[in-house]
Amino acid sequence: MAFTLLPIAGELKGAHAMASGAQSGETYQQITQGICVRVQPQYLADQSDPAKGRYVWAYHVDIRNDGEETVQLRSRKWRITDGNGKMEEVVGPGVVGEQPILNSGDSFQYTSGCPLTTPSGFMVGSYTMQRTGGQTFEAQIPAFSLDLPGDRRRLN
């Protein structure tokens, strides 16, 4: 089964927005060259069907430019691993159809989702960022776990 990052039913806005039926998870953070990436996964019980092997998580991402230079998010790369160790890579331009420009002190937030066929897994990745001078670097997305509520394990 191919993994598909999917939009979540209804719009989720703000750092603490929760979808109906979502169970809040821990917040994971990583800083690379002044770019702070925070991720908060949430299990979506109302979009999951464990009897059919369908488990769905939303993850809210906050990307903040704590550096001095303006940067633009050009592309993303995710590695998604299910509870059986099956890994799939998802790559593409921007995030949620955008390639945001972040001046010093700016942040960009979005929420997306990931279905799995197992009740646990994890995601990790990177964003290709480009400085105004054209140089690029990989801002790391911290590894975060996708676990059923009450069965949570912390990766980092």
C-alpha atoms as a printed R data frame, in Angstrom:
    type eleno elety resid chain resno       x      y      z
1   ATOM     1    CA   MET     A     1   0.000  0.000  0.000
2   ATOM     2    CA   ALA     A     2   1.401  3.410 -0.946
3   ATOM     3    CA   PHE     A     3   1.353  6.114  1.694
4   ATOM     4    CA   THR     A     4  -0.480  9.283  0.823
5   ATOM     5    CA   LEU     A     5  -0.209 12.451  2.843
6   ATOM     6    CA   LEU     A     6  -3.757 13.681  2.912
7   ATOM     7    CA   PRO     A     7  -5.687 16.805  3.719
8   ATOM     8    CA   ILE     A     8  -7.669 16.607  6.926
9   ATOM     9    CA   ALA     A     9 -11.438 17.065  6.840
10  ATOM    10    CA   GLY     A    10 -12.219 20.668  7.711
11  ATOM    11    CA   GLU     A    11  -9.668 23.408  8.127
12  ATOM    12    CA   LEU     A    12  -7.322 23.295 11.088
13  ATOM    13    CA   LYS     A    13  -5.834 26.652 12.008
14  ATOM    14    CA   GLY     A    14  -3.543 27.733 14.805
15  ATOM    15    CA   ALA     A    15  -0.911 25.894 16.767
16  ATOM    16    CA   HIS     A    16  -3.429 24.215 19.045
17  ATOM    17    CA   ALA     A    17  -6.253 23.471 16.619
18  ATOM    18    CA   MET     A    18  -7.662 19.963 16.869
19  ATOM    19    CA   ALA     A    19  -9.813 18.067 14.405
20  ATOM    20    CA   SER     A    20 -12.983 16.481 15.691
21  ATOM    21    CA   GLY     A    21 -12.033 13.159 17.252
22  ATOM    22    CA   ALA     A    22  -8.326 14.018 17.363
23  ATOM    23    CA   GLN     A    23  -6.223 12.960 20.325
24  ATOM    24    CA   SER     A    24  -3.330 15.340 21.006
25  ATOM    25    CA   GLY     A    25   0.207 14.010 20.968
26  ATOM    26    CA   GLU     A    26   3.562 15.294 22.119
27  ATOM    27    CA   THR     A    27   5.421 18.124 20.427
28  ATOM    28    CA   TYR     A    28   8.729 17.332 18.703
29  ATOM    29    CA   GLN     A    29  11.268 20.015 17.744
30  ATOM    30    CA   GLN     A    30  14.481 20.343 15.750
31  ATOM    31    CA   ILE     A    31  16.542 23.414 14.796
32  ATOM    32    CA   THR     A    32  18.743 23.514 11.689
33  ATOM    33    CA   GLN     A    33  20.649 26.677 10.705
34  ATOM    34    CA   GLY     A    34  18.145 28.896 12.487
35  ATOM    35    CA   ILE     A    35  15.040 27.114 11.175
36  ATOM    36    CA   CYS     A    36  12.977 25.683 14.025
37  ATOM    37    CA   VAL     A    37  10.570 22.914 13.001
38  ATOM    38    CA   ARG     A    38   7.969 21.782 15.542
39  ATOM    39    CA   VAL     A    39   5.565 18.920 14.909
40  ATOM    40    CA   GLN     A    40   2.575 17.789 16.942
41  ATOM    41    CA   PRO     A    41   0.939 14.539 15.764
42  ATOM    42    CA   GLN     A    42  -2.692 13.774 16.604
43  ATOM    43    CA   TYR     A    43  -4.534 10.481 16.238
44  ATOM    44    CA   LEU     A    44  -7.836 10.932 14.369
45  ATOM    45    CA   ALA     A    45 -10.170  8.332 15.832
46  ATOM    46    CA   ASP     A    46 -13.128  9.572 13.784
47  ATOM    47    CA   GLN     A    47 -11.256  9.026 10.488
48  ATOM    48    CA   SER     A    48  -9.722  5.697 11.535
49  ATOM    49    CA   ASP     A    49 -11.214  2.207 11.285
50  ATOM    50    CA   PRO     A    50  -9.004 -0.242 13.220
51  ATOM    51    CA   ALA     A    51 -11.226 -3.208 12.225
52  ATOM    52    CA   LYS     A    52 -10.238 -2.511  8.605
53  ATOM    53    CA   GLY     A    53  -6.582 -1.749  9.365
54  ATOM    54    CA   ARG     A    54  -6.939  2.006  8.840
55  ATOM    55    CA   TYR     A    55  -5.284  4.348 11.342
56  ATOM    56    CA   VAL     A    56  -5.132  8.065 10.539
57  ATOM    57    CA   TRP     A    57  -3.036 10.808 12.104
58  ATOM    58    CA   ALA     A    58  -2.950 14.547 11.559
59  ATOM    59    CA   TYR     A    59   0.274 16.379 12.198
60  ATOM    60    CA   HIS     A    60   0.518 20.102 12.787
61  ATOM    61    CA   VAL     A    61   3.800 21.712 11.710
62  ATOM    62    CA   ASP     A    62   5.167 25.097 12.772
63  ATOM    63    CA   ILE     A    63   8.231 26.282 10.809
64  ATOM    64    CA   ARG     A    64   9.873 29.368 12.328
65  ATOM    65    CA   ASN     A    65  12.826 31.332 10.977
66  ATOM    66    CA   ASP     A    66  14.963 32.233 13.991
67  ATOM    67    CA   GLY     A    67  17.907 33.047 11.707
68  ATOM    68    CA   GLU     A    68  18.897 36.415 10.297
69  ATOM    69    CA   GLU     A    69  18.425 35.612  6.591
70  ATOM    70    CA   THR     A    70  15.205 35.301  4.597
71  ATOM    71    CA   VAL     A    71  14.566 31.758  3.359
72  ATOM    72    CA   GLN     A    72  12.020 30.046  1.138
73  ATOM    73    CA   LEU     A    73  10.767 26.503  1.627
74  ATOM    74    CA   ARG     A    74  11.245 24.868 -1.786
75  ATOM    75    CA   SER     A    75  10.492 21.171 -1.247
76  ATOM    76    CA   ARG     A    76   9.812 18.450  1.297
77  ATOM    77    CA   LYS     A    77  10.986 14.896  1.826
78  ATOM    78    CA   TRP     A    78   9.257 12.530  4.255
79  ATOM    79    CA   ARG     A    79  10.188  9.002  5.305
80  ATOM    80    CA   ILE     A    80   7.141  7.245  6.732
81  ATOM    81    CA   THR     A    81   7.604  3.913  8.490
82  ATOM    82    CA   ASP     A    82   4.701  1.765  9.657
83  ATOM    83    CA   GLY     A    83   4.636 -0.578 12.662
84  ATOM    84    CA   ASN     A    84   5.908 -3.458 10.500
85  ATOM    85    CA   GLY     A    85   9.015 -1.513  9.467
86  ATOM    86    CA   LYS     A    86   7.781 -0.836  5.925
87  ATOM    87    CA   MET     A    87   9.225  2.528  4.846
88  ATOM    88    CA   GLU     A    88   8.005  4.786  2.073
89  ATOM    89    CA   GLU     A    89   9.442  8.078  0.916
90  ATOM    90    CA   VAL     A    90   7.258 11.014 -0.132
91  ATOM    91    CA   VAL     A    91   8.883 13.960 -1.931
92  ATOM    92    CA   GLY     A    92   7.452 17.026 -3.609
93  ATOM    93    CA   PRO     A    93   7.528 20.774 -4.020
94  ATOM    94    CA   GLY     A    94   6.587 22.967 -1.066
95  ATOM    95    CA   VAL     A    95   4.003 22.043  1.547
96  ATOM    96    CA   VAL     A    96   0.199 22.055  1.198
97  ATOM    97    CA   GLY     A    97   0.558 23.685 -2.231
98  ATOM    98    CA   GLU     A    98   2.736 26.551 -0.996
99  ATOM    99    CA   GLN     A    99   6.406 27.504 -1.003
100 ATOM   100    CA   PRO     A   100   6.391 30.040  1.829
101 ATOM   101    CA   ILE     A   101   8.978 32.784  2.189
102 ATOM   102    CA   LEU     A   102  10.057 33.317  5.787
103 ATOM   103    CA   ASN     A   103  11.750 36.533  6.809
104 ATOM   104    CA   SER     A   104  13.676 36.552 10.082
105 ATOM   105    CA   GLY     A   105  11.158 36.016 12.880
106 ATOM   106    CA   ASP     A   106   8.381 34.737 10.569
107 ATOM   107    CA   SER     A   107   6.647 31.413 10.936
108 ATOM   108    CA   PHE     A   108   4.447 29.250  8.727
109 ATOM   109    CA   GLN     A   109   2.015 26.656 10.027
110 ATOM   110    CA   TYR     A   110   0.106 23.889  8.324
111 ATOM   111    CA   THR     A   111  -1.687 20.677  9.129
112 ATOM   112    CA   SER     A   112  -1.618 17.524  7.033
113 ATOM   113    CA   GLY     A   113  -2.295 13.866  7.602
114 ATOM   114    CA   CYS     A   114  -1.039 10.342  7.168
115 ATOM   115    CA   PRO     A   115  -2.902  7.015  7.098
116 ATOM   116    CA   LEU     A   116  -1.222  3.776  8.157
117 ATOM   117    CA   THR     A   117  -2.342  0.152  8.069
118 ATOM   118    CA   THR     A   118  -0.745 -0.451 11.481
119 ATOM   119    CA   PRO     A   119  -1.579  1.132 14.856
120 ATOM   120    CA   SER     A   120   1.859  2.711 15.125
121 ATOM   121    CA   GLY     A   121   4.651  4.119 13.031
122 ATOM   122    CA   PHE     A   122   6.841  7.161 12.724
123 ATOM   123    CA   MET     A   123   7.751  9.952 10.338
124 ATOM   124    CA   VAL     A   124  10.945 11.945  9.795
125 ATOM   125    CA   GLY     A   125  12.074 14.212  7.000
126 ATOM   126    CA   SER     A   126  13.510 17.488  5.789
127 ATOM   127    CA   TYR     A   127  12.600 20.687  3.991
128 ATOM   128    CA   THR     A   128  14.872 22.097  1.312
129 ATOM   129    CA   MET     A   129  15.265 25.767  2.182
130 ATOM   130    CA   GLN     A   130  16.736 28.405 -0.130
131 ATOM   131    CA   ARG     A   131  18.390 31.616  0.997
132 ATOM   132    CA   THR     A   132  17.943 34.855 -0.975
133 ATOM   133    CA   GLY     A   133  21.456 34.378 -2.394
134 ATOM   134    CA   GLY     A   134  20.403 31.030 -3.884
135 ATOM   135    CA   GLN     A   135  22.201 28.693 -1.450
136 ATOM   136    CA   THR     A   136  20.122 25.750 -0.244
137 ATOM   137    CA   PHE     A   137  20.218 23.607  2.880
138 ATOM   138    CA   GLU     A   138  18.129 20.853  4.440
139 ATOM   139    CA   ALA     A   139  16.132 21.893  7.505
140 ATOM   140    CA   GLN     A   140  15.556 18.683  9.449
141 ATOM   141    CA   ILE     A   141  12.060 17.618 10.509
142 ATOM   142    CA   PRO     A   142  12.327 15.785 13.842
143 ATOM   143    CA   ALA     A   143  11.379 12.122 13.979
144 ATOM   144    CA   PHE     A   144   7.970 11.764 15.602
145 ATOM   145    CA   SER     A   145   5.913  8.779 16.585
146 ATOM   146    CA   LEU     A   146   2.438  7.895 15.394
147 ATOM   147    CA   ASP     A   147   1.001  5.823 18.217
148 ATOM   148    CA   LEU     A   148  -2.490  5.149 19.462
149 ATOM   149    CA   PRO     A   149  -3.386  7.227 22.538
150 ATOM   150    CA   GLY     A   150  -2.268  5.420 25.683
151 ATOM   151    CA   ASP     A   151   0.347  3.514 23.668
152 ATOM   152    CA   ARG     A   152   2.693  6.448 23.111
153 ATOM   153    CA   ARG     A   153   6.458  6.070 22.773
154 ATOM   154    CA   ARG     A   154   8.771  9.065 22.524
155 ATOM   155    CA   LEU     A   155  11.402  8.955 19.754
156 ATOM   156    CA   ASN     A   156  13.418 12.031 20.681
